[in-house]
Amino acid sequence: MSTLLALKALPVLAAGALAVDFPTIPKDLTTPYQQRLAIYGPNSVSVGWNTYEQLNQSCVLYGPSSSSLDQEACSTKSTTYATSRTWSNVAILTDLAPATTYYYQIVSGNSSVEQFFSPRTPGDTTPFNMDVVIDLGVYGTDGYTLSSRKAKKSDIPHVEPGLNHTTIGRLADTIDDYELVIHPGDFAYADDWYLDIDNLFAGSEAYQAILERFYDQLAPISGNKLYMAGPGNHEADCTEIPYTSGLCPEGQRNFTDFLHRFEGTVPTAFPSQSANTTAQALASQARSLAAPPFWYSFEYGLVHVTMIDTETDFADAPDGTDGSADLDTGPFGRRQQQLDFLAADLASVDRTVTPWLVVAGHRPWYTTGDGNACSPCQDAFEDLLYRYGVDLGVFGHVHNSQRFQPVYNGTADPNGLDNPAAPMYIVAGGAGNIEGLSSVGTEPSYTAFAYADDYSYSSLRFLNETALQVEFTRSTTGEILDTSVLYKEHATQFVDQ
C-alpha cells in the first residue's frame, strides 16, 4: 500500500488496528500519567499530567518532605481534543523557596510522591548543569531505538525495563548531575506512525498511541526534573508528507497536542531583576509579546534562556502558511510578534544579574551536511542574536551532535572561544528516534566537532560568570565525546552590538 493511500485511511479504525500498542487504561481513571514539570516563574513550578477522564479540579499537594505535603495548588484546567484518549491537567506550585528540594503528590486515587529541585533565583552564582535533549522519540517496548543497552533501575527515577532507550536511560543514571533539561522540539515522532507497517490501517489511533507511550516513558525524567519544552516540526501535524496534512483528522493538526500538553505550563518572560528601568520596561514588553509554549523566556541562576519557534511566525517559516514543508501551520501571534518579542527580551538581559544568554530553537542555520541549514531562520534570527550578544545558540533537527566555533554571517569569530563577539552554536539532535541518525556530511570550515556514530546529547555546565563548559555525551556508555569551555568577560551590562 502506498503511504498516500494509508493516509487517506487515517480516521478509520480497521481490523489491522488491533496491532496498535496503546497503554492499558487504568481502573482508576484519575491515575496521573505523563507527568511533566516546568519553571513557571521565579518562585513557581508547574506540574502537568494526563488522565483518562476529565478532572473537575486538578490538584497537587507539595511540601518540604515526603511526609509533610502541607500545601495545595489547584486549577480547573483539564482539556482534551478530538482523537485523544486523555485529558491534560496542570497546577501551579507557588511561593517556593529557591534552590530547594520539594516533594509533591498529584491528588488522585492512585499516585505516588515525587520530588523536584525548585528554580534558582536569577543572579544566583552557584554552578549548575543543564542538559540539552532534542529530537527524542520513543515508542514500542524497545523504543524503536538501540537495544544494546540493558536498562537498569536507578533509585530515582525508575525507567521501565522494556524501554532500553539509551538517552532516557542515561538521563536516569545521571539524575543527580543536572538540575533542568531544555528540549526545543521534536517529541515522540508520532507523525512517523506510517513507518511501522502494522500502523498503516490505523493512522489516527497509532498517532495517539505513540504520544501516550512516549510521554509515559519520558515521565521518570520530566516528572522529577524541570523540563522546558519548545516546538519542532514533528509536533506540527499527523504527517510530514507534503500536501497531506489536510488528511489529518481534527486534533492532529497545527500543533494541537503540543498546545494542550504545554500551554499553561511554561512562563511568558520573567519580570526583570535589574535595577535599570529600561530593562524593566523591555522585560514587561517581552512578557506582553510572548506566546508560550512557542516563544518565551526564563531565568535560572546565572543564565537567561530564550526559547524561539523556528517552525512558524516569521517570513518563509518552514512549517508556516506557504512554508517549504507544506504543513500550513500557525500563526500563533500577530505579524512580527515573535521577532518583536525576541528583540525586547534579548535587549532586557542585564549581564550583572544573568551574565549568560542562551537562545534555543529547533532548526539550525549552522550545521554540517548539505541542505540541512534553515536559511529563513538565519534571515529572521541571526542578526538579533549577534546584536544582543547571545553567548550560545542551541538547536537540533539534524540527527547528530555538532559544535561550531563562534560564527556570524558564515565567518568564524577570530577570538574563537576566548571572549568572542559572535554566538557559539551547537546542534544536539542525536538523542534518538525512529528516523535514526544523520550522517555528518560536509563540514563547514568553522566546525569544531561532529558525531553521528551513536545516540548522544549535550550538557551545559555553567561554571561561573565567565566560563561555560559544553559537553557531548554518548548515551549508551556515558563517554564524554567532546568538551569545550567558552570564556566571556561579560563586562558590558546591556549588550547592543
NORDA-V168519 format. One record per pair of residues at least 12 apart in sequence whose C-alpha atoms are under 6 Angstrom apart, sorted by the first residue. I is the first residue (numbers start at 1). J is the second residue. Records with the same first field share a line. If there is no record, write none. Layout:
# NORDA-V168519
I = J + J
This chain:
# NORDA-V168519
6 = 200
10 = 203 + 204
11 = 204
13 = 202
14 = 201
16 = 201
17 = 202
20 = 206
22 = 209
29 = 52 + 53
30 = 51 + 108
31 = 108 + 110
32 = 49 + 50 + 51
33 = 49 + 50
34 = 49 + 50 + 215 + 216 + 219
35 = 48 + 49 + 219 + 223
36 = 48 + 222 + 223
37 = 222 + 223 + 226 + 227
38 = 226 + 227 + 228
40 = 266 + 267
43 = 95 + 96
44 = 93 + 94 + 96
45 = 92 + 93
46 = 91 + 92 + 265
47 = 90 + 91
48 = 89 + 90
49 = 88 + 89
50 = 87 + 88 + 89
51 = 86 + 87
52 = 86
54 = 78 + 87
55 = 78
57 = 75 + 76
58 = 74 + 75 + 76
59 = 73 + 74 + 107
60 = 72 + 73 + 105 + 106 + 107
61 = 104 + 105
62 = 103 + 104
63 = 102 + 103
64 = 102
65 = 103
66 = 103
73 = 91 + 93
74 = 91
75 = 91
77 = 89
81 = 251
82 = 250 + 251
88 = 261
98 = 118 + 119 + 120 + 121
99 = 118 + 119 + 120
100 = 117 + 118
101 = 116 + 117
102 = 115 + 116
103 = 115
115 = 224
116 = 224 + 225
120 = 300 + 301
121 = 301
122 = 299 + 300 + 301
123 = 301 + 302 + 353 + 354
124 = 301
125 = 302
127 = 462 + 463
128 = 462
129 = 178 + 179 + 460 + 461
130 = 178 + 179 + 180 + 181 + 459 + 460
131 = 181 + 458 + 459
132 = 181 + 182 + 458 + 459
133 = 183 + 457
134 = 183 + 396 + 429
135 = 186 + 429 + 431
136 = 187 + 431 + 432 + 433
137 = 187 + 188 + 189 + 433
138 = 188 + 214
139 = 210 + 213 + 214
141 = 162 + 163
142 = 163 + 164
143 = 163 + 165
144 = 434
147 = 164
151 = 164
157 = 220
166 = 475 + 476
167 = 431 + 475
170 = 475
180 = 225 + 226 + 227
181 = 227
182 = 227 + 228
183 = 228 + 229
184 = 229 + 230 + 231 + 361 + 362
185 = 230 + 231 + 232 + 362
186 = 232 + 234
188 = 211 + 214
189 = 234
190 = 207 + 210 + 211
191 = 238 + 239
193 = 207
230 = 294
232 = 362
235 = 255
236 = 254 + 255
237 = 252 + 253 + 254
238 = 252
242 = 326
243 = 326
254 = 329
263 = 293
268 = 287 + 290 + 292 + 296
269 = 287 + 296 + 297 + 298
270 = 298
279 = 348
282 = 344 + 348
283 = 345 + 348
286 = 341 + 344 + 345
289 = 341
294 = 309
295 = 307 + 308 + 309
302 = 354 + 355
303 = 354 + 356 + 357
304 = 354 + 357
305 = 358 + 359
306 = 359
307 = 359 + 360 + 361
308 = 361
310 = 362 + 363
312 = 330
313 = 331
316 = 376
350 = 493 + 494
351 = 493
352 = 493
355 = 465
357 = 390 + 391
358 = 391 + 392 + 393
359 = 393
360 = 393 + 394 + 395
361 = 395
362 = 395 + 396 + 397
363 = 395 + 396 + 397
364 = 395
365 = 378
368 = 440 + 442 + 443
369 = 440 + 441 + 442
386 = 422
387 = 496 + 497
388 = 495 + 496
389 = 495
390 = 423
391 = 423
392 = 423 + 424 + 425
393 = 425
394 = 426
395 = 427
396 = 427 + 428 + 429
397 = 429
398 = 429
399 = 429 + 430 + 437 + 438
400 = 429 + 430 + 437 + 438 + 452
401 = 427 + 428 + 430 + 450 + 451
402 = 426 + 427 + 449 + 450
403 = 426 + 448 + 449
404 = 425 + 446 + 447 + 448
405 = 424 + 446
406 = 422 + 423 + 424
407 = 422
408 = 422
412 = 446
417 = 486 + 487
418 = 487
419 = 487 + 488
428 = 457
430 = 455 + 456
431 = 455 + 456 + 457
432 = 455
439 = 452
455 = 475
456 = 473 + 474 + 475
457 = 472 + 473
458 = 471 + 472
459 = 471
466 = 487 + 488 + 489
467 = 486 + 487
468 = 485 + 486
469 = 484 + 485
470 = 483 + 484
471 = 483
